[in-house]
Amino acid sequence: MSVMHWPDHLLTLQEWDALPEDTSRHVELAEGVLIVAPRPAPMHQRAALRLASLLDEQLPNRLTALQDVDVLVSATTPPTVRAPDVVVTFNAVAERNPTRINASEVMLAVEIMSPGSRLQDRVQKPVEYAEAGILYYWLVDLESPASLTEFVLNDDNHYEITTTGTDVATLFEPAPVTIDVRALTARR
């Protein structure tokens, strides 16, 4: 059994890249601090998979939806690397197959709230994504009734709520899509 020694300092981007791959946990980097959380629960994973699939089916060919990819939110020292549940980026970016995507290449970041991430998803991550210039942010809450809230970046670099839906949400940015929020966790 291998033991990983926890860093006693803020990590650099190079140290982040050198970390061993660990698929048993959800790992992010927030201003150089390693954030480790359990992998999402099954309903969270189902919702992320369904949402990425529904988005990808409806997006124009120049865009694609990806699930659980690293996004470089800030490269300044100390760096921030997040892994939104779903992102929409340009198809050309995905085809380059980078180890992480720059925030400037992300049109939409989606977070699905979990019991241990509600504050981060509602407060911290939207601020980081807005500062990085990600134009659209969606927040999905799976607590009954499940809801999807769409935020759009305004001229002051803050997100404004434009849509909230608990049944079927029709959204127009970054492309016209219709999401049946109730179906995100349903078996079929």
N, CA, C and O of each residue as an XYZ file, in Angstrom:
752
protein
N       0.849     -1.176      0.000
C       0.000      0.000      0.000
C       0.893      1.237      0.000
O       1.795      1.367      0.827
N       0.631      2.130     -0.926
C       1.424      3.348     -1.037
C       0.773      4.447     -0.208
O      -0.452      4.554     -0.154
N       1.584      5.246      0.423
C       1.105      6.340      1.259
C       1.500      7.651      0.602
O       2.657      7.861      0.238
N       0.518      8.524      0.458
C       0.806      9.845     -0.103
C       1.014     10.811      1.053
O       0.196     10.871      1.971
N       2.083     11.550      1.013
C       2.347     12.551      2.033
C       1.664     13.851      1.608
O       1.848     14.333      0.490
N       0.875     14.401      2.526
C       0.142     15.622      2.227
C       1.092     16.798      2.182
O       1.998     16.896      3.010
N       0.897     17.689      1.230
C       1.791     18.836      1.107
C       1.640     19.772      2.317
O       0.546     19.933      2.860
N       2.742     20.375      2.719
C       2.724     21.315      3.836
C       2.905     22.755      3.340
O       3.356     23.630      4.079
N       2.545     22.978      2.082
C       2.686     24.297      1.468
C       1.642     24.423      0.357
O       1.012     23.438     -0.030
N       1.469     25.633     -0.146
C       0.571     25.841     -1.280
C       1.199     25.223     -2.513
O       2.377     25.441     -2.797
N       0.413     24.453     -3.241
C       0.939     23.766     -4.415
C       1.074     24.705     -5.608
O       0.282     25.632     -5.780
N       2.067     24.454     -6.408
C       2.212     25.135     -7.696
C       1.466     24.298     -8.735
O       1.053     23.172     -8.457
N       1.303     24.848     -9.906
C       0.662     24.109    -10.990
C       1.497     22.886    -11.370
O       0.941     21.838    -11.698
N       2.808     23.008    -11.328
C       3.679     21.877    -11.650
C       3.521     20.756    -10.613
O       3.516     19.578    -10.972
N       3.394     21.113     -9.342
C       3.188     20.097     -8.302
C       1.812     19.449     -8.450
O       1.664     18.248     -8.224
N       0.815     20.233     -8.828
C      -0.526     19.701     -9.076
C      -0.464     18.656    -10.199
O      -1.030     17.569    -10.087
N       0.232     19.011    -11.272
C       0.359     18.097    -12.403
C       1.082     16.806    -12.019
O       0.818     15.752    -12.596
N       1.987     16.885    -11.053
C       2.777     15.721    -10.651
C       2.058     14.808     -9.660
O       2.551     13.722     -9.357
N       0.897     15.233     -9.148
C       0.174     14.385     -8.200
C      -0.255     13.091     -8.885
O      -0.582     13.099    -10.072
N      -0.257     11.981     -8.151
C      -0.708     10.725     -8.755
C      -2.212     10.774     -9.021
O      -2.967     11.409     -8.284
N      -2.630     10.095    -10.080
C      -4.052     10.043    -10.397
C      -4.769      9.241     -9.322
O      -4.312      8.166     -8.934
N      -5.894      9.764     -8.842
C      -6.657      9.102     -7.794
C      -8.132      9.150     -8.179
O      -8.787     10.176     -7.999
N      -8.651      8.059     -8.700
C     -10.041      8.019     -9.134
C     -11.002      7.701     -7.989
O     -12.214      7.652     -8.197
N     -10.473      7.484     -6.782
C     -11.337      7.166     -5.647
C     -11.857      8.419     -4.953
O     -12.723      8.330     -4.082
N     -11.338      9.585     -5.329
C     -11.727     10.839     -4.696
C     -11.915     11.927     -5.750
O     -11.448     11.815     -6.884
N     -12.604     12.967     -5.343
C     -12.756     14.163     -6.172
C     -11.726     15.167     -5.671
O     -11.763     15.555     -4.504
N     -10.807     15.592     -6.536
C      -9.701     16.446     -6.116
C      -9.704     17.735     -6.933
O      -9.819     17.708     -8.158
N      -9.576     18.856     -6.240
C      -9.456     20.157     -6.877
C      -8.353     20.936     -6.176
O      -7.867     20.528     -5.122
N      -7.966     22.051     -6.766
C      -6.939     22.914     -6.198
C      -7.530     24.311     -6.083
O      -7.910     24.909     -7.090
N      -7.611     24.840     -4.858
C      -8.174     26.168     -4.627
C      -7.110     27.068     -4.036
O      -6.749     26.932     -2.867
N      -6.607     27.992     -4.849
C      -5.540     28.905     -4.443
C      -4.381     28.139     -3.813
O      -3.877     28.513     -2.754
N      -3.963     27.054     -4.483
C      -2.831     26.269     -4.047
C      -3.135     25.234     -2.973
O      -2.260     24.446     -2.616
N      -4.358     25.222     -2.453
C      -4.748     24.279     -1.400
C      -5.425     23.075     -2.041
O      -6.372     23.218     -2.814
N      -4.935     21.907     -1.712
C      -5.508     20.667     -2.231
C      -6.836     20.404     -1.535
O      -6.886     20.303     -0.309
N      -7.907     20.292     -2.308
C      -9.241     20.021     -1.780
C      -9.595     18.594     -2.181
O      -9.659     18.277     -3.369
N      -9.823     17.738     -1.194
C     -10.130     16.334     -1.447
C     -11.507     16.042     -0.869
O     -11.780     16.347      0.291
N     -12.365     15.452     -1.680
C     -13.716     15.098     -1.247
C     -14.039     13.697     -1.755
O     -13.409     13.210     -2.694
N     -15.028     13.046     -1.127
C     -15.444     11.743     -1.652
C     -16.003     11.891     -3.060
O     -16.473     12.968     -3.426
N     -15.959     10.840     -3.845
C     -16.602     10.852     -5.162
C     -18.089     11.111     -4.958
O     -18.639     10.740     -3.921
N     -18.737     11.731     -5.909
C     -20.167     12.014     -5.765
C     -20.998     10.739     -5.632
O     -20.619      9.669     -6.108
N     -22.141     10.891     -4.968
C     -23.083      9.789     -4.777
C     -23.722      9.410     -6.111
O     -23.669     10.187     -7.064
N     -24.326      8.216     -6.187
C     -24.886      7.738     -7.463
C     -25.880      8.690     -8.134
O     -25.808      8.859     -9.352
N     -26.798      9.317     -7.402
C     -27.773     10.209     -8.054
C     -27.083     11.443     -8.627
O     -27.481     11.950     -9.676
N     -26.070     11.915     -7.952
C     -25.277     13.047     -8.452
C     -24.610     12.642     -9.770
O     -24.650     13.386    -10.750
N     -24.005     11.467     -9.781
C     -23.331     10.983    -10.988
C     -24.321     10.771    -12.127
O     -24.034     11.106    -13.276
N     -25.492     10.210    -11.807
C     -26.515     10.017    -12.843
C     -26.938     11.352    -13.432
O     -27.054     11.491    -14.649
N     -27.171     12.337    -12.567
C     -27.601     13.657    -13.040
C     -26.532     14.298    -13.928
O     -26.858     14.892    -14.955
N     -25.271     14.183    -13.543
C     -24.182     14.765    -14.347
C     -24.096     14.085    -15.709
O     -23.954     14.751    -16.735
N     -24.181     12.770    -15.714
C     -24.126     12.011    -16.968
C     -25.289     12.389    -17.883
O     -25.101     12.640    -19.074
N     -26.494     12.425    -17.311
C     -27.679     12.772    -18.114
C     -27.594     14.200    -18.637
O     -27.897     14.459    -19.802
N     -27.184     15.123    -17.776
C     -27.119     16.517    -18.201
C     -26.091     16.701    -19.314
O     -26.358     17.390    -20.298
N     -24.925     16.092    -19.163
C     -23.904     16.196    -20.215
C     -24.428     15.619    -21.520
O     -24.206     16.192    -22.586
N     -25.115     14.499    -21.444
C     -25.659     13.853    -22.637
C     -26.748     14.712    -23.281
O     -26.745     14.918    -24.495
N     -27.683     15.215    -22.461
C     -28.767     16.058    -22.990
C     -28.215     17.321    -23.638
O     -28.680     17.738    -24.699
N     -27.228     17.924    -22.997
C     -26.622     19.123    -23.575
C     -25.926     18.797    -24.892
O     -26.130     19.477    -25.897
N     -25.108     17.757    -24.876
C     -24.325     17.423    -26.056
C     -25.217     17.121    -27.265
O     -24.873     17.467    -28.395
N     -26.357     16.479    -27.025
C     -27.299     16.175    -28.118
C     -27.885     17.429    -28.750
O     -28.194     17.437    -29.942
N     -28.041     18.496    -27.957
C     -28.729     19.694    -28.424
C     -27.792     20.818    -28.862
O     -28.229     21.768    -29.512
N     -26.524     20.720    -28.515
C     -25.589     21.786    -28.855
C     -25.238     21.759    -30.342
O     -25.244     20.698    -30.967
N     -24.933     22.930    -30.905
C     -24.445     22.938    -32.293
C     -23.092     22.223    -32.361
O     -22.413     22.074    -31.344
N     -22.707     21.787    -33.546
C     -21.482     20.996    -33.722
C     -20.213     21.686    -33.239
O     -19.237     21.004    -32.923
N     -20.193     22.994    -33.172
C     -18.983     23.700    -32.738
C     -18.777     23.615    -31.223
O     -17.696     23.928    -30.723
N     -19.828     23.186    -30.484
C     -19.753     23.087    -29.024
C     -19.912     21.640    -28.585
O     -20.497     20.824    -29.297
N     -19.385     21.330    -27.400
C     -19.552     19.997    -26.839
C     -19.661     20.091    -25.327
O     -19.119     21.009    -24.712
N     -20.363     19.140    -24.735
C     -20.484     19.053    -23.273
C     -19.572     17.941    -22.785
O     -19.545     16.852    -23.359
N     -18.831     18.217    -21.732
C     -17.909     17.246    -21.151
C     -18.183     17.139    -19.656
O     -18.609     18.102    -19.018
N     -17.937     15.980    -19.122
C     -18.199     15.726    -17.716
C     -16.890     15.603    -16.942
O     -15.970     14.906    -17.370
N     -16.814     16.291    -15.789
C     -15.730     16.132    -14.825
C     -14.332     16.295    -15.426
O     -13.481     15.416    -15.290
N     -14.106     17.435    -16.095
C     -12.766     17.737    -16.624
C     -12.156     18.859    -15.793
O     -12.871     19.702    -15.251
N     -10.837     18.861    -15.699
C     -10.145     19.915    -14.968
C     -10.193     21.212    -15.766
O      -9.956     21.233    -16.974
N     -10.505     22.289    -15.057
C     -10.536     23.626    -15.652
C      -9.559     24.495    -14.879
O      -9.664     24.633    -13.661
N      -8.610     25.077    -15.596
C      -7.664     25.996    -14.978
C      -8.361     27.340    -14.807
O      -8.485     28.117    -15.754
N      -8.806     27.594    -13.602
C      -9.561     28.814    -13.299
C      -8.616     29.998    -13.124
O      -8.921     31.110    -13.554
N      -7.468     29.756    -12.491
C      -6.479     30.807    -12.300
C      -5.082     30.191    -12.327
O      -4.786     29.278    -11.556
N      -4.233     30.689    -13.208
C      -2.859     30.187    -13.318
C      -1.892     30.982    -12.457
O      -0.731     30.602    -12.304
N      -2.373     32.093    -11.890
C      -1.482     32.885    -11.041
C      -1.148     32.096     -9.785
O      -1.918     31.231     -9.367
N      -0.020     32.388     -9.191
C       0.393     31.676     -7.983
C      -0.283     32.302     -6.787
O      -0.189     33.514     -6.597
N      -0.953     31.521     -5.983
C      -1.203     30.090     -6.081
C      -2.376     29.805     -7.039
O      -3.349     30.559     -7.069
N      -2.279     28.725     -7.814
C      -3.262     28.435     -8.864
C      -4.552     27.813     -8.329
O      -4.608     27.304     -7.210
N      -5.591     27.874     -9.175
C      -6.870     27.234     -8.873
C      -7.270     26.368    -10.058
O      -7.346     26.843    -11.191
N      -7.523     25.096     -9.786
C      -8.004     24.144    -10.786
C      -9.276     23.516    -10.236
O      -9.254     22.877     -9.185
N     -10.367     23.696    -10.935
C     -11.652     23.124    -10.528
C     -12.062     22.039    -11.513
O     -11.557     21.982    -12.634
N     -12.972     21.188    -11.089
C     -13.518     20.139    -11.950
C     -15.037     20.214    -11.892
O     -15.669     19.441    -11.171
N     -15.636     21.148    -12.654
C     -17.096     21.236    -12.655
C     -17.710     19.899    -13.070
O     -17.077     19.101    -13.761
N     -18.934     19.670    -12.644
C     -19.598     18.413    -13.003
C     -19.780     18.299    -14.504
O     -19.626     17.218    -15.072
N     -20.109     19.420    -15.156
C     -20.272     19.455    -16.616
C     -19.752     20.805    -17.097
O     -19.946     21.824    -16.433
N     -19.093     20.810    -18.247
C     -18.706     22.062    -18.898
C     -19.148     21.999    -20.350
O     -19.289     20.925    -20.936
N     -19.362     23.179    -20.912
C     -19.558     23.294    -22.354
C     -18.372     24.093    -22.864
O     -18.071     25.181    -22.373
N     -17.707     23.525    -23.864
C     -16.550     24.160    -24.465
C     -16.647     23.989    -25.976
O     -17.590     23.383    -26.486
N     -15.686     24.516    -26.665
C     -15.659     24.371    -28.122
C     -15.199     22.967    -28.482
O     -14.304     22.418    -27.838
N     -15.798     22.394    -29.492
C     -15.443     21.050    -29.932
C     -13.956     20.956    -30.282
O     -13.321     19.934    -30.023
N     -13.405     22.015    -30.865
C     -11.981     22.016    -31.223
C     -11.098     21.877    -29.983
O     -10.032     21.266    -30.055
N     -11.520     22.427    -28.859
C     -10.769     22.293    -27.610
C     -10.776     20.835    -27.167
O      -9.729     20.283    -26.831
N     -11.941     20.214    -27.165
C     -12.052     18.808    -26.756
C     -11.225     17.907    -27.662
O     -10.598     16.958    -27.191
N     -11.221     18.196    -28.952
C     -10.470     17.358    -29.889
C      -8.961     17.489    -29.712
O      -8.220     16.596    -30.123
N      -8.490     18.575    -29.116
C      -7.066     18.701    -28.777
C      -6.696     17.739    -27.649
O      -5.530     17.381    -27.483
N      -7.708     17.322    -26.871
C      -7.548     16.374    -25.768
C      -6.529     16.856    -24.721
O      -5.606     16.120    -24.372
N      -6.696     18.095    -24.219
C      -5.740     18.604    -23.235
C      -5.950     17.949    -21.865
O      -7.016     17.404    -21.583
N      -4.926     18.013    -21.031
C      -5.070     17.474    -19.676
C      -6.000     18.341    -18.842
O      -6.614     17.857    -17.891
N      -6.109     19.597    -19.183
C      -7.065     20.501    -18.539
C      -7.437     21.586    -19.545
O      -6.725     21.831    -20.519
N      -8.565     22.223    -19.282
C      -9.080     23.269    -20.170
C      -8.921     24.609    -19.461
O      -9.191     24.719    -18.266
N      -8.489     25.613    -20.190
C      -8.403     26.964    -19.624
C      -9.807     27.536    -19.482
O     -10.668     27.298    -20.328
N     -10.032     28.283    -18.422
C     -11.349     28.883    -18.183
C     -11.800     29.727    -19.376
O     -12.996     29.815    -19.652
N     -10.864     30.340    -20.076
C     -11.215     31.168    -21.238
C     -11.831     30.347    -22.370
O     -12.437     30.910    -23.282
N     -11.681     29.016    -22.321
C     -12.240     28.133    -23.347
C     -13.552     27.492    -22.899
O     -14.129     26.687    -23.629
N     -14.020     27.842    -21.712
C     -15.262     27.278    -21.162
C     -16.370     28.305    -21.298
O     -16.245     29.435    -20.826
N     -17.453     27.906    -21.947
C     -18.595     28.807    -22.088
C     -19.573     28.653    -20.935
O     -20.226     29.611    -20.524
N     -19.665     27.421    -20.415
C     -20.624     27.110    -19.349
C     -19.976     26.152    -18.367
O     -19.364     25.162    -18.769
N     -20.108     26.447    -17.076
C     -19.700     25.527    -16.015
C     -20.955     25.164    -15.237
O     -21.753     26.037    -14.894
N     -21.130     23.874    -14.956
C     -22.301     23.391    -14.211
C     -21.823     22.676    -12.959
O     -20.953     21.808    -13.022
N     -22.394     23.045    -11.831
C     -22.144     22.345    -10.576
C     -23.456     21.748    -10.093
O     -24.499     22.402    -10.100
N     -23.380     20.493     -9.676
C     -24.517     19.809     -9.072
C     -24.222     19.730     -7.585
O     -23.228     19.129     -7.177
N     -25.079     20.331     -6.775
C     -24.810     20.411     -5.348
C     -24.891     19.043     -4.683
O     -25.773     18.232     -4.967
N     -23.933     18.821     -3.783
C     -23.899     17.630     -2.932
C     -23.940     18.114     -1.491
O     -23.682     19.288     -1.227
N     -24.261     17.223     -0.554
C     -24.306     17.658      0.849
C     -23.019     18.343      1.314
O     -23.089     19.269      2.123
N     -21.864     17.925      0.839
C     -20.611     18.523      1.281
C     -20.112     19.666      0.424
O     -19.040     20.211      0.686
N     -20.886     20.049     -0.618
C     -20.390     21.092     -1.531
C     -21.343     22.263     -1.696
O     -21.093     23.141     -2.521
N     -22.416     22.300     -0.942
C     -23.445     23.320     -1.169
C     -22.895     24.746     -1.060
O     -23.189     25.584     -1.912
N     -22.112     25.027     -0.035
C     -21.578     26.378      0.145
C     -20.589     26.716     -0.969
O     -20.632     27.815     -1.521
N     -19.709     25.790     -1.297
C     -18.750     26.031     -2.382
C     -19.478     26.289     -3.699
O     -19.131     27.212     -4.437
N     -20.494     25.465     -3.992
C     -21.197     25.575     -5.271
C     -22.048     26.835     -5.367
O     -22.225     27.381     -6.456
N     -22.583     27.305     -4.224
C     -23.443     28.497     -4.231
C     -22.660     29.791     -4.082
O     -23.105     30.834     -4.560
N     -21.486     29.748     -3.419
C     -20.777     30.983     -3.100
C     -19.384     31.049     -3.729
O     -19.108     31.936     -4.537
N     -18.519     30.125     -3.364
C     -17.113     30.220     -3.758
C     -16.887     29.999     -5.251
O     -16.234     30.813     -5.904
N     -17.415     28.915     -5.792
C     -17.158     28.613     -7.202
C     -17.742     29.647     -8.155
O     -17.072     30.002     -9.125
N     -18.967     30.153     -7.929
C     -19.456     31.195     -8.849
C     -18.555     32.434     -8.873
O     -18.375     33.048     -9.925
N     -17.998     32.798     -7.736
C     -17.089     33.951     -7.708
C     -15.844     33.643     -8.534
O     -15.407     34.468     -9.337
N     -15.273     32.455     -8.335
C     -14.073     32.071     -9.092
C     -14.363     32.013    -10.586
O     -13.584     32.523    -11.391
N     -15.484     31.391    -10.962
C     -15.826     31.266    -12.383
C     -16.088     32.634    -13.005
O     -15.696     32.884    -14.145
N     -16.747     33.516    -12.261
C     -17.016     34.863    -12.778
C     -15.715     35.626    -12.979
O     -15.524     36.267    -14.013
N     -14.816     35.563    -11.993
C     -13.526     36.249    -12.122
C     -12.714     35.705    -13.290
O     -11.925     36.430    -13.896
N     -12.911     34.418    -13.604
C     -12.192     33.797    -14.721
C     -12.851     34.107    -16.061
O     -12.287     33.797    -17.111
N     -14.040     34.716    -16.041
C     -14.710     35.112    -17.277
C     -15.581     34.049    -17.917
O     -15.920     34.167    -19.095
N     -15.956     33.007    -17.171
C     -16.870     31.991    -17.717
C     -18.255     32.628    -17.808
O     -18.826     33.031    -16.795
N     -18.785     32.714    -19.012
C     -19.997     33.498    -19.256
C     -21.253     32.956    -18.586
O     -22.110     33.730    -18.158
N     -21.370     31.626    -18.490
C     -22.604     31.034    -17.961
C     -22.278     30.037    -16.869
O     -21.306     29.286    -16.956
N     -23.106     30.044    -15.841
C     -22.959     29.124    -14.716
C     -24.337     28.564    -14.410
O     -25.301     29.311    -14.243
N     -24.421     27.248    -14.338
C     -25.670     26.602    -13.945
C     -25.445     25.896    -12.630
O     -24.402     25.282    -12.405
N     -26.435     25.989    -11.765
C     -26.402     25.318    -10.475
C     -27.600     24.380    -10.405
O     -28.748     24.809    -10.519
N     -27.316     23.096    -10.216
C     -28.369     22.091    -10.147
C     -28.479     21.628     -8.702
O     -27.492     21.229     -8.085
N     -29.701     21.688     -8.171
C     -29.983     21.219     -6.814
C     -30.893     20.004     -6.950
O     -31.999     20.108     -7.480
N     -30.428     18.858     -6.472
C     -31.189     17.619     -6.623
C     -32.200     17.394     -5.505
O     -32.987     16.449     -5.566
N     -32.188     18.258     -4.475
C     -33.182     18.109     -3.399
C     -34.562     18.404     -3.962
O     -34.732     19.322     -4.765
N     -35.537     17.627     -3.538
C     -36.887     17.717     -4.079
C     -37.537     19.061     -3.746
O     -37.508     19.486     -2.591
N     -38.114     19.729     -4.727
C     -38.083     19.400     -6.144
C     -36.748     19.838     -6.750
O     -36.258     20.932     -6.469
N     -36.177     18.987     -7.569
C     -34.907     19.299     -8.227
C     -35.059     20.592     -9.027
O     -36.119     20.867     -9.590
N     -33.984     21.380     -9.067
C     -34.058     22.651     -9.788
C     -32.749     22.922    -10.523
O     -31.686     22.417    -10.161
N     -32.867     23.729    -11.556
C     -31.717     24.196    -12.324
C     -31.814     25.714    -12.366
O     -32.834     26.268    -12.775
N     -30.747     26.384    -11.941
C     -30.703     27.843    -11.970
C     -29.596     28.269    -12.924
O     -28.459     27.808    -12.827
N     -29.951     29.156    -13.847
C     -28.992     29.665    -14.826
C     -28.544     31.059    -14.404
O     -29.359     31.923    -14.082
N     -27.226     31.257    -14.415
C     -26.619     32.552    -14.118
C     -25.865     33.022    -15.360
O     -25.263     32.217    -16.071
N     -25.903     34.322    -15.613
C     -25.186     34.915    -16.741
C     -24.273     36.003    -16.197
O     -24.666     36.789    -15.335
N     -23.060     36.039    -16.708
C     -22.075     37.031    -16.281
C     -22.496     38.412    -16.775
O     -22.777     38.594    -17.960
N     -22.539     39.385    -15.863
C     -22.918     40.743    -16.267
C     -21.671     41.595    -16.498
O     -20.547     41.106    -16.386
N     -21.876     42.858    -16.818
C     -20.766     43.768    -17.124
C     -19.865     44.039    -15.921
O     -18.721     44.463    -16.088
N     -20.369     43.796    -14.711
C     -19.586     44.010    -13.492
C     -18.834     42.754    -13.057
O     -18.296     42.702    -11.951
N     -18.796     41.739    -13.929
C     -18.125     40.464    -13.631
C     -18.749     39.731    -12.444
O     -18.043     39.109    -11.649
N     -20.070     39.807    -12.331
C     -20.825     39.057    -11.336
C     -21.932     38.303    -12.071
O     -22.381     38.721    -13.138
N     -22.360     37.198    -11.488
C     -23.449     36.439    -12.098
C     -24.799     36.981    -11.664
O     -24.998     37.359    -10.510
N     -25.723     37.008    -12.619
C     -27.120     37.352    -12.352
C     -27.972     36.144    -12.703
O     -27.716     35.467    -13.700
N     -28.985     35.871    -11.890
C     -29.906     34.772    -12.184
C     -30.794     35.198    -13.345
O     -31.381     36.280    -13.334
N     -30.884     34.317    -14.358
C     -31.770     34.614    -15.482
C     -32.923     33.632    -15.561
O     -34.001     33.988    -16.037
N     -32.721     32.395    -15.101
C     -33.767     31.371    -15.185
C     -33.633     30.411    -14.011
O     -32.527     30.055    -13.606
N     -34.770     29.999    -13.473
C     -34.800     28.901    -12.502
C     -35.950     28.003    -12.904
O     -37.064     28.471    -13.140
N     -35.670     26.689    -12.983
C     -36.724     25.761    -13.380
C     -36.709     24.512    -12.529
O     -35.651     24.017    -12.142
N     -37.920     23.999    -12.236
C     -38.037     22.745    -11.489
C     -38.669     21.654    -12.334
O     -38.672     20.490    -11.933
N     -39.194     21.998    -13.472
C     -39.796     21.005    -14.367
C     -38.944     20.913    -15.621
O     -37.960     20.174    -15.670
N     -39.330     21.665    -16.622
C     -38.571     21.718    -17.867
C     -38.015     23.123    -18.003
O     -38.761     24.102    -17.963
N     -36.700     23.221    -18.164
C     -36.049     24.521    -18.305
C     -35.605     24.689    -19.748
O     -34.871     23.859    -20.285
N     -36.054     25.763    -20.366
C     -35.589     26.105    -21.703
C     -34.622     27.266    -21.541
O     -34.971     28.332    -21.033
N     -33.408     27.028    -21.983
C     -32.334     28.010    -21.829
C     -31.825     28.377    -23.210
O     -31.855     27.562    -24.132
N     -31.360     29.601    -23.345
C     -30.971     30.070    -24.670
C     -29.478     30.307    -24.820
O     -29.002     30.554    -25.928
N     -28.747     30.237    -23.747
C     -27.310     30.465    -23.803
C     -26.581     29.355    -23.072
O     -27.079     28.916    -22.035
N     -25.472     28.883    -23.520
C     -24.705     29.336    -24.670
C     -25.301     28.913    -26.011
O     -24.808     29.327    -27.061
N     -26.363     28.089    -25.991
C     -27.098     27.708    -27.199
C     -28.489     27.300    -26.722
O     -28.648     26.930    -25.559
N     -29.496     27.357    -27.587
C     -30.832     26.955    -27.157
C     -30.880     25.470    -26.782
O     -30.540     24.604    -27.588
N     -31.303     25.193    -25.555
C     -31.443     23.811    -25.079
C     -32.660     23.731    -24.165
O     -33.057     24.713    -23.537
N     -33.235     22.547    -24.110
C     -34.335     22.276    -23.194
C     -33.914     21.118    -22.307
O     -33.521     20.058    -22.794
N     -34.000     21.329    -21.003
C     -33.586     20.323    -20.035
C     -34.780     19.964    -19.163
O     -35.370     20.830    -18.517
N     -35.130     18.685    -19.149
C     -36.157     18.192    -18.237
C     -35.464     17.916    -16.908
O     -34.835     16.871    -16.740
N     -35.575     18.829    -15.983
C     -34.866     18.752    -14.706
C     -35.288     17.510    -13.935
O     -34.460     16.886    -13.271
N     -36.557     17.146    -14.013
C     -37.070     15.972    -13.289
C     -36.429     14.683    -13.792
O     -36.301     13.720    -13.035
N     -36.021     14.655    -15.071
C     -35.478     13.446    -15.669
C     -33.989     13.225    -15.352
O     -33.435     12.174    -15.674
N     -33.352     14.211    -14.725
C     -31.917     14.084    -14.471
C     -31.573     12.924    -13.543
O     -30.498     12.333    -13.654
N     -32.491     12.597    -12.622
C     -32.216     11.501    -11.698
C     -33.124     10.291    -11.906
O     -32.957      9.269    -11.241
N     -34.079     10.401    -12.823
C     -34.995      9.284    -13.089
C     -34.249      8.144    -13.778
O     -33.274      8.373    -14.493
N     -34.709      6.927    -13.560
C     -34.049      5.771    -14.170
C     -34.094      5.846    -15.699
O     -33.081      5.610    -16.357
N     -35.222      6.162    -16.251
C     -35.366      6.308    -17.711
C     -36.331      7.401    -18.026
O     -36.588      7.679    -19.197
